[in-house]
């Protein structure tokens, strides 16, 4: 169902009609509406600790906020990739497979979206691997393994060299080739300025 300006206006008119009808009914019957009173607690669920919440707070932002302390190297990442990633992404990440290609090989004539030619932030590589990979056991990798895989995939895409150390400090500083292709959404600024 799609909402249009007309359907929203019609919906608002119905709501106003219902409210007006209820007010009229209250005046004619003399029955006052009473406000609902809710208890402080409904008696189910339990409080959770900050430590418990921290286990689920794993998002990583483009500026690096959320990255854990750690470091990764290309050589170690290659070994982990061969062990845990080839079944879905092929031996080098260029072949693809059920999980698709991860590495672009210039010239990539079919323009398959890969880490090297599509992803705008290097931190997204860490974030995605950490939360979703490997496919058969997401979240099972240590932060060291994720850093190593991130280093390996950035290297294979020609973004870093083989001795670059990926850390929580260096990863956000990596300039991805596709970043310039993404345009910030400035509609909020347009709405504030009244031009929309």
Secondary structure, DSSP 8 states (H G I E B T S, - for coil): ----HHHHHHHHHHHHHHHHHHHHHHHHH----------S--S-S----HHHHHHH-----TT-TT--S-EE-HHHHHHHHHHHTHHHH-SSSSS--TT---S--SS-TT----TTTT-SBHHHHHHHHHHH-STTSTT-S-HHHHHHHHHHHHHHTTSS-TT--EETTTGGG-B-TTGGG-----HHHHHHHT--
